Amino acid sequence: MGRGNARRGSHVRGALPLNPTPTRPQRWLDHPCRRRLHPVPVRGGPSSTGASMRLVGRTSVIDALDEALADCTAGGSHTVLIEGAAGCGRSVLADTVTERAAEAGVLVLSAVATSAERQFPRGVLRQLVHRATGFRLPDDGPGGEPSRVEALREFCDRVCELSLDRPVLLCVDDVQHADAESLRHLQYLVRHARGSRVLVVLTGSPHAPSQDPFFTTELMRQPHFRRLRIGPLSRTQTARFLDQDGCGDLGADEAHRIGGGNPLLLRALTDEYADTAGDTHDEAVFPAPGGPFAQAVVACVHRAGPVATAVARAVALLGDHASPARVAGAADLSGAAAARGLAALRAAGLLDGVRFRHPAVRDAVLEETGPATRGRLLRHTARVLHEDGVPAPAVAELLLIAAADGEVATGEPWDAEVLREAAEKSLARGEARTAVRLLELALETGADDQVRASLGIRLAQITARFDPAAAERRVDDLLETVRSGRPATGHEQPLAGLLLAQGRVSDAAELILGTGAGEAGATPLDAMVDTSPGAAERLLRSARLTDATLAPLAQAVTSLLCSEQPDLAVRWSRKLLDEADRCQAPGWSSVFGTLHAESLLRLGDLRGAHTRATAALAVLPAQGHGTFSCAPTAVLVRACTAMGQYTEASRLTERQLPRRQLMSLHGLAYLRARGLHHLAVHQPHAALADFLEIGRLMESWGVDRPAFLPWRTDAARALLCLGEDHRAEQFALRQLAMSDAQRPHVRGLALRMRALAGNSQRRPTVLAQAIDELHRSGDRVETARAMADLGRALQENGSSSKGCVMVRSAWQLAKDTGAAPLCQEILPDAPLATAPGAAAATPEARTSRAGKADKDRPGTAPARLSGSEQRVATLAAQGLTNREISARLFLTVSTVEQHLTRVYRKLRITSRGDLPLDLELAEGAPVRT
């Protein structure tokens, strides 16, 4: 940086060096004007901190100006051109020389050129002559405008006449903005006033074109011309600047990194630093947006000219993708013009290559541009990047910002293409919400119906990742588009998949069958329920979880859930739930969490189902759960009801759902759960109404599949509670007559209802068949229920011993699942040590129950069973024969008999029917069979 500063500060093509060596006689150094001029203070004297600060690093330039002014006073004319970037101190130097000249008795004629006045002929000349008494331009007099040559000569002669009385200084600041006529007059004066005491000092930018492209070249041809270049301060000079301003603790490196050595920016930076020196807030931003530094940046950019301003905006918008060619395209400039603008900004210390030196500079440029202009430029810049092959995410980011600034999309084909590609890349990074914003903007571009349909489906798919309710609303819009007759050819299948994933089988069937894409009479639910476990598992093994595969994978898990192998649904739903969590997609997590909870519920794991359903409901947005929220709610209600948590179940069912939410499979599942809760709290009429409404809707939709929702056996249960056994039996028989009755779960439920509602003499036989089917289905709660029914039926038919064993086995199975109400129903007086809400029994209490016969014998220690005795006794209590126990535990029958004899003696009982239901191991360890 030091070398760069020396290069910019040194003369080029004849300019003075930083430390000029006097070439004139020694008497020049003793000239009274020289001795008098140099100490003259600038606006406040030597003690003025601001003056000295402005002139840090400008000693050689001041010396050169002093020398020129001394030569002029001694009788020789001189012309000095001070060139530098905006903010580097050109105007300060102009003020310095004019003030010092005035102090020395020199006649000062000064002017400031501006870009706004460059089209007004002789505007700068009028400013110059305004300060000279009686000095009029030829066209200002009554005689009319003379010829151009006469005007030039008359102006030169008048200035020379003034120099006879005292030296004359003509100072023009920002000469690059001067009008062409004024430049001609100045050029003529420089060429013809060589013998007069006239000093012409001009300041300008080397990067801004003049009205007269040959003006500077003509000046350079004159022997008394000097060209001085000033640039940003070095780090060493920056440190001096900070020390003189009392801001040394800011740090020269940091200050130079932010302001690039630009004196104007540095002054603004120190002012802002001084104002915030006592600010200890961690969140304070320095430099602050809109603060003194940001204002100085804007001033520098505008002082650099309109080309540099356009280039600065282009660089700010392009960011890390800036290059000279892209800057030219974004600024809509030629390559040469863009190069000049970049050079001007670099010289001002704003740029390092084609990047702003500090983010605060970029922010200031963007903020000053204003929303309307910024939005238009953003879209233009996005097009430049797209045409240059920049990746879609970078282009799309500009389009998003433009939209935020209110720039209306033009509907050009590349817009939607870029935004969609960027959305997919955002998805790959797990940024689903960003992808949604991009696709929403793509929809606003006014694309044709086919593209809009495709974008709408993709939006619904992605939205389902985090907000299923919002996805439902998007699907509603798409469905309305199709129903209105607008073309969406080729998008029916993915739209139907979305509908089916939302449980809207009727709408899905209408869409598929209406386009001839499905088989006559078949429904999407049929395809889902009838898929074989092998086919479902093949899909689950081969497909990765994505937006497109969400619905097929969920349907495959549902197929397993409806099959005779629901344990597979538990495994696969858990795997997909973990994958959804890794994708950070709460909507997906809710879908597969609900399926996992339902699978656990199907197998009788009530506590696991409750936990999973609660989690699946919790990850949904707090508001607007939509139709899908019915699914986890239904599982949660059923689990709470089965565990006896009626208060929570009532809370979940007391809210009246909108009719629209009930018009789906998820809504029907909720109705069923509510009906089962009504049954549990002894409201059979309300339960029956819910079950019959389910049947009416399923039949009207053509999706009456008991494998998915066995509403007939539910209705039969309600009818039994109402004493309508005949109607209950008819509902059970109808379910048995359906094709789904070949499935163990459907058949087992129907056989149980038929047994309870039918002939009591045949009841044990039919219940035994029901138990066998329900056991095969894996439903432990319904199996326990049927076993209890069989035990009571056996007791009623005179088989008391077998009935007691069956009842106790049913109780134990119900207890294992956590179905406290069912346990209470089976054996009202049996303890529920591990039931929800029950206090855990102490070892002493468990031992007391195990040794019930000893509890009234003082001084007698309670009997304890060994591990082997415990295992044998537990299986015997569950109803297994001695031979079955021997096969299960790999013991001889004789050994089993010996163990049971010792168990009877220790527990002081006489038969299997007296075995307690909550046996514990001698050391308190669980039984393993």
N, C-alpha and C positions, 0 to 999 in steps of 0.2 A: 504493500500500500504506500510505503514511503517513496519507493521509486516512481509509482504512478503519480503521486502528488507532485514530486519534483518535475516530472515530465509535463504535467499540466500547468505548473506554475512557471516553468521556464519559457523563454521566448521561442517561438517557432517562426522560421523564415524571417529573422531580423529582430524579433522581440528582445527585450532586455532580459538578462539572466537574473536569478534570484538575488545575487549580490553583485550588482554591476560595478565594473571598474571604470572610474572616470576617465574619459578620453579627452576632455577639454582641458585647457590650461588651469593651473592651480588658482588663478584669480577667480575662476568660476565658483570655486568652493567658498571664496570669501565674498561673493556677491551679496550685497545687503538684502536683496529679495530672498536669496537662498537661506541666509541666516534667520531671516524673519519669518519665512513661511513654515519651516519644518516644525517649530514648536507649537504652532497654532493649534489649539484644541478643537475637537469636533463636538459641537453641541454639549457644552458643559465643562470643557477644560480637561486637563490631565486627570483630574480626580473622577471623571465620569466613567463609571464601570461599563456602562453600555457602549460608549464610544470605543474604549480600548478593546472590548470584547468583539465588536464588529470587525475590528481591524487585525485580529489575531491571524498570523500567517500571511499578512499582506504587506510586510515591510518593504520588500523589493519593489512592489507596485507603487507604493507611496513614494519611495525614493525616485522612481522613474517619472512620476507625475511632478514631483518637486523640481526635478531636473528640467523637464519640459517647460514648466511654468517659469523657471529662472531664465532659461534661454529666450523664452518669448519676451520676458520683461527686458532682457538685455538687447532685444532688437531682432530676433529671428522668429519666423513662424514655425509652428509645429502642429502635427496631427497625430493624435493618439487614439487607437481603437482598443478598448478593453472588452475582451470576449470571455464569456463564462456562462455556465448553465444557470437556470432559474434558482434563486435562493442562495447563490454563491457570493453575493455581495457587490454586483455591478452597480446597483443604485446607491449603495453606501459609499462606494468609491467616488461616484459622480458627485454626491453631496459633499464629500470631503474636499475634493478639488475646488468646487465652486465656493465653499465657505472659506477655504484658505485663500483663494484668489481674491475674494471680496475683502478679506481682512488686509490683504496686501495692496489694496487700492485698484485692483483690476476691474474693468467693466465686465460684468457677467451677463451673458445672454443665454438662458437655458430653456429647454423644452423636454417634454416627455411624450414619446410617441406611443400610441395604443393601437391595437388591432381594429378597434371600432372606428377609428378616424382615418385609416389608411386610404380610404376611397375619396377623401376630401382633398382636392388639390391645394398644395402649399399650406396645409394645416400646421405642420411643424414650423415653417417659416414665420407664420403669424405669431406663434408662441414666442419665437426668438426676438422678433422686432418689437414685441409688446413692451419689453423692458427698456428699450432705448428711446429716449425722448425725441420726438420728431421724426422717427424712423418709420417710413411708410413704404409698403410694397407698391410697385408701379400700378397694379390694377386697383389699388385702393384710392388713387387720386382721381380728380375730375376728368383727366384727359383720356380715359379709356385704357384698355390693355395694350401694351406695346408688343413688339415681336419677342419671341423666346430669347434670342441672343441678346437683345437690348435689356430684357429683364434680368438675365443672368449677370450682365456686365454692370448694370446699375446696382444690383445687390452687392456685388463684390466691391465696387467702388465705395459704396456707403460704409461698409464694414472697415475698409482700409482707412477712410477718412476718420472714423471713430478711433482707430488705433494710433492716430497722430497725437491725440491728447493723452491717452493712457492705454496700456495693453488691454486687449479684448479677448475674453474667453467665451467661445461658443460651445455649450455642452448639451448634447442630445442623448437622453437615456432611452434605451430600447429602440435603437435606430432601425432594427429589422422591421419595425412596424411603420416606419415613416412612409409617407406618400411619395410617388415617383417624382413629382415636380420639386418637392423639397430636397430630395436626394440629388437632383441635377444641380440645384443651386449650391448645395454644400460641396459637391464635387468640383464645380467651377471655382468656388472660393478657394479650396485647397490648392488647386492648380495655379491660380493667378495671384495669390496673396503672399508669395514667398518672401518678399522684402518687408513685409509689415509685421507689427507686433500682434500677431493673431495666433491664438492657440485653439485648435478644434479638438475637443474630447468627445468621443463617441463610445457608447456602450451598446453591446448587442450580443445575441446568441449566435454561435457559429453553426447551429443546427437548424435555424429557421431561415427559409429563403426570403430574400429581400425583394421589394418591388422592382428593383433594378439589379439583375443578376450579376452585372459587371461593376457594381459600385465598389465593393471591397477590392477587386482586382485593380481598379483605377487608382485607388488610394495607395496601394502597395507600390505603384510605379513612382511615387513621389519620394524624393531623397530625404525629406524631413518627416517621414511617416514611421510610427512605431506601433507595433501590434503586441499587446499584452494579453496573456491567457491566465485566467484564474480558475481554480477548480476546488473540489471539496478539501477539507482539512485532513491532514494525516492524523494518526492516533496520538502522536506527540503533541501536535497542535491542538487536538481535541482536549487533551489533558490540561493544557494551559488555559483553554477556554473555560473548562469546568472549574479550575482553581480560581480564576479571576471572578467567577460568578458565585463562588462559595458552594459549589455542588460537586466537590471532588469525590465525595463518597459514592456518587452515582457510578463511577468507574468509567474510565476512558474506553475500554474495550466494549463495554455494554452500550455506552452512548454512541460509539462509532458504529456498532453493529445495527443499532436502531436507525440512526439518522444518516449514516453513510458519510459523515463529515460535512454535510451541508450546513453552513452557518445559520441559515434561517430555521431549519429544522432543529438544529442544536439549541438555538435560543428558545424556541418553543418547548423543547424537551426539558431544559433546565427550569423554565418558568413553571411547567406542570409538575416537575419533580419537587420544586420548592413548595408548591401549594399542597402537595400530598405527603410531605416529609413526615408529618406526624400521624399519618394514617397507618394503623397497625392491623387493619382488617385483612384476613387471609384472602378474602374474595376480591380485594381491590385489584383492578386491572390497570396496568401501566404499560404504555400510554393508554389513556381511557378513550373509548369511542366518543367522537364529537368534541374532544378536549382541544387544548391549544396545539398539540402536536398534529392531530388530525386536520385541524384548520390550516395549519402551515403546509401540510402535504397538499391539500386542495389548492392552496395559493400557488405553490410551486408548479403543480401540474398545469394550471391555467396560464401561468406566466410563461411556461414553455411553449405555448401556442396550441392552436386547435388540432394540429396533426399529432403532437405529443399527447394531448388530452385523449384523442381517439385511441392512440396506441396504449396509453395507460389503462384505459377501460378494457381494451382487448386482452391485455396481459392479466388484468385482475380476473376476468371471466374465464380465461383459459386455464389459469392456475398451473398445475404441474404438467399440463399438456401444451404449454406454450412453446412455440418455436418461431423464428423469424417469418417463415412462410405462413404459418397459421395466424400469427399476429396480423400480417398484412391482409389475410382473408377476412378475419373477424372484424378488423377496423375498416374494411372495404377501401384499402389504399393500395397503391402500387408498391412493389417491393422496395424501390428507392425511397419513397416517402416514409414507409414503415421503418426502414433502416435509420432515416434521419430522426424519427420520433424516438426510437429505441436509444440512439446515441444521446439525444438530449436528456432522456430520463436517466441514463447511466451517468452522464456528466454531472447531473444534479444529485447523485448519490442515492437515487431511489431504487435503481435496479442493480442486480448483480447478474449479468448475463441477460436472460429473459425472465428472471424471477424477481419479485420485490424482495428487498433486503429484510423486511420484517412484516409479519401479518397485519400489524396496525396500519401500515401504508396501504395494503390491499383493501382492508376494511374501509379506510377513509375514502378511497377512490370509488368503491362500490356504493357506499352510502351516499356520496355526493351525486352519483349518477341519477338517482331518483327511480321509483318503482316503474313508471311507465316506460321511460327510456331503457332502463335496465332490462325489463321484460322483453322488449323488442330485440335488444342486443343479445340477450341470452339465447333466444330462438335462432338468431342468425349465427351465433357462435356454435350452437349445437349442430346446425347444418354443416358448418365448415368442418367440424370434427368428424361428423358422420361420413362426409365425402372423402375425408383423408384417412378413413379406416380405423379411427380410434374405437376401442371397445365400447359396446353399447352402454354399460353402466355409467361411464363418464359422460356420455352424451345425454343419457336419460336424466342424470342429476341436474344438468342445466335446464332441461325441459321442466323438471319438477319445480325448480326455483323460479323459472319464468311464469309458471302457472300460479305460484304463490304471489307473484308480483302483479297478477291480474292479466297476463298476456293470454289472449284467447288462442286456442289451438287452431291451426289452419286446415287440419284434415288431410295433410299430405300423406301419401302411403308410407313413407319412411318413418313417420312419427310412430304409428302403431307397431311397426316392425321392430324399431329400436326399443320402444318401451316394453314390449313383450319379451324380447330377448333379455333385457336388463332384469325384468321380473324373475325370469327363470334362474338367472345367475344369483339374484338375491335369495331365492329359495334354496339354492345349493349351499349358501352360507347360513341358512337357518333364519333369514330375515323375512318372515312371512308377511308382516305388516307393511314393510317397505314394498314388497311385491304387489300387495293389494293396491297401494297408492299409485304405483306405476301403471297397473292395469286399469284402474279407474280413470287415470288421465288418458290412457289409450282409448277408452270408450268415448271420451269427450272430443276426440279428434274428428268425429263425424264420419267414421268408416262405414262401409256398406253393411247390409244386414248380415251377410255371411260372416264377415269379420267380427261384427258386434256379437253375434251369437256365440262364436268361438271364444271371444274374450269374456263374455258373461259366464259361460260354463267354467272357464278356467278360474274366474274370480270366485265362483261358488265353491269350487273344489278347494281353493287355497283358504278361503275364509273359514271353511269347516275345520281347519287346523286349530283355530283358536276361538271361534264363535259359531257354533252350529246354528244358533237362532238367526244370525245374520246371513248365513249360507241359505237357510230356508227362505228368507225374504228374497234373496237373489234368484233362487230357483222359481219362486212364484212369478217374478217378472219375466223370466225366460219362458215359463209355461204359458203365461198370458200372451207373449209374443207369438208362440206357435199356434195357440187357439185363435188368435186374431187373423190368421191367414198369411202373416208375413213369412217369407221363406226362411227356413233354417235347415235346409237339406243337409243330411250327413251328421247332424248333431243330436238326433233322436236317442240313439243308444246311450251316449254319455249322460244325457239329461235324464233318461230313464234310470240309469244307475244312481244318479244323485237322489232321485225321488225314492227309489227303493231303499237307499241307505237311510233316508229320513222316515222310513216306514210307510210311505204313501203308495201302497201297492196298487190302489185303484187308479191313481193318476198315472203311475208307471205302466200299468196294463193298457190303459187308454192310449197312451202315447205309442207303445210298441205295436199293439194290435192295429191301431189306426193307420200305421205306416206299412203294415204287412210284414213287419220284421219278426213277429212271433208266430208260434203255431196256434191254430184255432183251438179255443177252449183252454189253453194253457195260460197260467199266470206267472208273474215273476216269483210269487211265493211258492208255487209248485216247483219251479226250477230250484229254488233254494232248499226246500224241505226234502226233495227227492234226490238231491245229489248224494251219491254214495260216500261213505267215509273215506274210501280209497281215493276217489277223485278229489274230494275236498283236501285231503292231506297232500296230494300231489301239487295242487295249486299253492297251498300254504308253504310247501318246501321250496317251490321254484320262484315265487314272486316276492319282490322286496316292497316294503311299505312305502307307497307314494300317494300323491293325490289321486292318481288314476286308478290305483289298485285298492284304495281304501274300501270302497263298496264291495268289490269281489271278495276281498279277504274277510271282511265282516260277515258276508253271506256264507263263506265257507265255514267259519267258526259256528255260525248259527245252524248250519247243516249238521255239524258234529253234535251240537247240543240237542238237536231233534232226533238224532240217531240212537242206536242201541249202545253207543260208545261215548257217552257224555264226558268221560274222564279225559278223552282226547281234546275236548273243547277247553277243559281247564288248562291243559298244558299249552295249547296254541294261543289261547287268549292271553295267558301270562307272558308268553314270548313276545307277542305283538304289543302288549302294554309296555313292556320294557323298551321296545324299539320306539314306540311313540314318545316315551319319556326322553329318550336320547335325542329325538328330533325336536324336543322342546315345543311340542304341538299339543296343548292342553285339550283341544277338541278331539283329537285322535285318542289321547289318553282316556278321555271320558267314554268314548265309544268302546274301546277294548277293556277298559276297567269295568264298564257295565256288563259286557259279555262275560268277563271273568267272574264277576259277582254272581251273575245268573247261573253260570256253570257250577260254582260252588254251592249255590242254593239248590240246584237240581240234584246234587249228590248229598245234600243234607248238612253241609258245613255252614250252619247259620251264622256263627260268629264271623267266619271269614267273609261270607257274603255281605254281612252288615258293614264290615270295615271297608271292603272294596267299593260297595255302592256309595258309602259316605264320601270316600275319596273321589269317585267319579262325578258326584254331584258338586263337590267343592271346587273342582277345577273349572267349572263352567263360569262364564261372566255373571256378576252379581245380579244383573238385570236382563230381562229378555231371554230367559232360558229357552223359550220356544217349545216346539213339539218334542224334540229329543230329550229334554229334561224329564219327560214322563217315564223314560226307560229306567234310569237309575233310581228315580223315586219309587217306581213300582217294585223293584227288587228290595229296596230299603224297607218299604211298608210290609212286604211279605216276611222279610227276615225279622223285623221288630215284632210283628204279630205272632210268628211262630215261637219267638223267645219270650213272649209275654210282656214286651215293652209297649203296652197299649197307648200310653200317653204320647210317646214319640210318633207312633203310627197314626194316632188321631190328629196330631198336629200336621202331619204330612198330607192327610186326606181331607182336612176340613176346608181347604181352599178350593173354590169352585173353578175348575179349569174352563177356558173358552171352548166352545164347541169345535172350533177349528183344530185345537190341539188334540182333541179326542178322535178326530177323523184320520187316524193312522194306526199302524200296528203298535207303536209306542203308547198311543193313547188307550188302545184296547188292553195292553198289559197293565196300564195304570188302573183301568176300570176293574180288571180282575183282582188286582191287589186290594183295591178298595172293598170289593165284594167279599173277599176272604177275611178282611178285617171286620166287616160288618158281621160275618158269621161268628167270628171269635168273641165279639162283644154282644152276642145274642140279639142281633138285628137281622133275622133271616129274610124278612120282606125286602129290606133295602138291598141285601146281598143278591136276592133273586132278581131284582130289577136290573142291577148291574150286569149280571150274567146273561140275562135275556137280551139286553141291549147289545152286548158283545156279539151274541149269535145273530141278531138281526143285521148288524153291520157287516159281519163276515160273510153271511149268505148273500147280502145285496152286492158286495164287492166280488163275489165269486171266488173267495179265498178261504173257504171253510175247511181248515186243516187242524184237526185235534192234536196232531204232533207238535204244532206250534202253540196252540192255545186251546186246551180241553175244556171249553166252556160248558159242555153238556154235563160232564160229571160234577163240575162246580154247582151247576143249577140243581143237580140231583141231591147234592149235600144240603142245599138250602131247603129243598122240598121235603127231605126227611125230617129236618128240624121243624117244619110246619105240619108234619104228620101226613103228608101227601105221598105215601109210599108208592102208590101205583104210578103216578106221574114220574116220580123219581126213577122207577124201574124202566119206564119207557125211554127216558133220556139216556139211561145207561145202555139199553138195547140198541138205540140208534147209533150211539158211538161205537158199539161193538160191530155194527153192520158196515161201518165205513172202512175204506182201504187202510187208513192209518192205524186201525185196530191190530194190524199185524205187528206193530211196534210194541215192545214190552211195556213201556211206560203208559201209553194210551190204553192198552189192553188191561194192564193191572189196575189202573184207576177205575175203568168201567166195570171190571169184574167185582171189585170191592163194593161199588154202589149197587150192582145187581144183587149181590149176596145180601146186603143189608136191607134192600127194599123188597126182595123176593121171598120165596119159601124158606122158612126157618129150618126145615129138615135138610135142605140141600146147602144151607149156608156154610157149614164147615168145609165142604168139598170145594165150593166156589171160592171161598176165602183162601184156601190153600193154594188154589191156582193163582189167585191175585197176588199172594205173597211171593210165589215163585217168579211171576212176571215182574213185579216191582223190585225184587232182589236183583234180577238180571238187569233192570234199568239203572240200578245204582242209587235210586232215591231212598235214602235211609229213613227219612221222616215218614214218608208214605208207607214204607215197609213196616215200620214200627206201629203205625196206626192200624194197618191190616192185621199184624200179629196180635195186637191187643183185641181186635174184634174177634179173631179166631179163638183166642184164649177164653173170652167170655162165652163164645158159642159152644166151646167144648165143655165149659163148666155147666152151661144150661142143659147140655145133652147128657150129663152124668159123668163125663170124664174130668173129674175135679182135679186130679193130680196133673194130668197133661195140660189142662187149662191153666193151672197155677204156674207151671213152668213156662208156658208160652207167654203169659201175662208179664212175668218177671223179666223174661228175655226182651219183650217189647219195651218194658220200662227202661231196662238198661240201654237198649239201643237209642231210645228217645233221649235219655240223659246224655249219652255220648254226643249227640248232635246239638245239645243245648236247648232242646224244645221243652222248656219248663212247663208250659200249660199242658202239653200232651202227657208229660210225666204225671202231672197232677190229676189229669183225667184218668190215666191208667191205674195208678195207685195213689189215691188222695192222701194216705197217711205215710207214704214213704218219704224219707228225708232226701233233700236235694242239696247236698253239701257243695256241689260244684255248679249249681244252677245260677244263672245271672241274677245278681242282687243278693244271693245267699251268702252268709258269712262262712268262711272256710272253717271246717271242723278241726279241732286240735287233735294231736296224736292220741291224747288221753280219751277224747270223746270217741275217736274212731275205734280205739281198742275196747272201749266200753261197749260200743255197739257190736263189735265182733265177738266179745265175750259176754253177751247179754245175760247168760244164765248165771254168771258169777257176780253180777253187780250188787246183789243183796247179801253177799257173803263177806262179812268183815274179816280183814286179815288175809284174804285170798288174792293173790296176784292175778291180774287178767291174763287169760291164755293168749299166746302169740302163735301164729301159723308160720311154718317155714316157707321158703320160696316155692318149693315143689308142691307143698300142700295148698298153698295159695293158688297156684296155677291150675291145679286139678279142681279145686273147689269152685273157682271162677267159671271154668268151662261147664262144670256140672250145673251151676246155677243158671247158666244160659240155656240149659236143656239138652246138652250133648250126652249121649250114652257113654258107658264105660269104654266100649270098643272105639267109639269116635274120639274119645279123649286120648286113648292110648295111641291111636294113629296120629293125632295132632301133635302130641308131646313126645312121640317115639319111646313110649314106655310099654311094658307088658300090661295086659289086662289085670293080672294079679297085683302088680304094683299100684295101679290106679285104685283098685279096691282097698289096698292097705292104706293108701293116703287118705281115702275118703273115711275109712274107719277112724283114723286118728283125728281127722277134721271134726267128725261128729262128736267124738269124745271131748275134744278141746272146746268146742262151741256149745257142748251140752245140748245137742239136737239129735233127732232120731232118723231123719230122712232128708232127701234132696229138697223136698218142698219147704223145709225150714231153713235152707241156706240163706244167709243175709245177702242183700243186693249190692252192698258197698264194701266188699272185702278189701283189706289192705295187706300188703306184704309184712313179714315180720320186721324188716328194717325200713319200712316205709317206701320202698321202691315200687314203681308201677309194674303191673303184670305184663309180660311179653309173651304172646302166643303166636 
